[in-house]
Amino acid sequence: MTFTRDERARQMGTSLQLRAPQASYAELLATFGAPNATTGDADKVTAEWSFAAADGSVAVLYDYTPEFDASRLKHRKFMWHIGARTLQTARDFERWVQDALEGASR
């Protein structure tokens, strides 16, 4: 499954499905561009990227880090959260993100 960046993707109904991939904020920024303006818990989510697939599936890559602001620790790698409506969409998205990150590092 292929996803495209879509800041207007309807995130309603998505929830945490997986904690992955391990990447730095700087790597995600270089691969996917600037994050969306956060729409969730602004005190806990400091960066999020929304994506949609051709079949209408929505996935969100975000930090949920009340302890620190991921954008301030640009080069520290940590586990990001994947939100989706189904676990299968999250798994498809996780593979797609890993491929995109590996492609960007070449």
N, C-alpha and C positions, 0 to 999 in steps of 0.2 A: 504494500500500500504506500502511496506517495502522499505527502502532506505539503501544503503551501502555507506560508505565513498569512494570517488573516486576523488582523486586530479586531475586526467586527464579528468574529465568530461567536455564536451564542454559547457562552460558558455555563449558563444556567443548567443545572442538573449534572454538572461534572463534579467529581470528587476525587480525592487521592486514591490512586490505584497502585502505583509503584513508586519506589524511591530510587531513581536512577536518572541519568547516568552521572558518573563522577566526572566533573569538568569544572573549570574555573569560569568565573564571570567573564573574564577577558576572552576565553575561547568561545563562549556562547555569543558574546558581542561580535566577535570576528566572523562567526559562522552565520548568525541569524539577524544581525543588525541590532539596533537599539530595542530594548524591551518596550512592551506596551506601558501605558500608564496603568498602574495597578488599580484593579476594580474590587479586590477582595479586602482582606484585613490589612489595611495600610500600616498598622503597627507591627504586623508579623510578616507580610509579604512585601519585599522591596523590589523584586524584579520578576516579571512574567512575560512569556511569549505565547501567543495563541496561534493555533494552526487548525486547518480544516482539510479534510480529504474529499475527493470527488463524490464519495457516497454520502456526504453530509456529516461524517464523524468529526468530532471536535476533540482536540487534545491541547492541554495547557502545560507548559514547562515553567516551573516557578520555584522560588525559594520559600520556605516557611520557617523562618529563622528569627524567633523573637530575641535570641541572644545577640545577634549581630546583623549588620547590613551587608549583604553579599556584594553590592556594588563598591563598597569601600575596601573589600579584600579581593581585589581584582584577579590576583594570580593564585589564590589558594583554591585547591580543588576540593570539592565536597559533593555529597549526594544531593541532587535536585529532585523535586517532586514532579510526578506526572499525574495530572488530573485528566479524567475522561469519564464518559458515561458507562463504559464497559471495560473489563480487564483485557479483553482481546484487542480493543482499540489501543489501549495503553501499551500492550506488548508490541503491536505493530509500530506504534509511534516510537517506542524505545529503540527498536532495530533501525528505524529510519534516522533517528537522531544520532545514533552511534555511527552509521554510515556517513552522515553529513559531517560529523566531527572528524572522522578519519580522513575523509576527502579534503577537508579544509586544512588539515595538518600536512598534507603532501606538498 
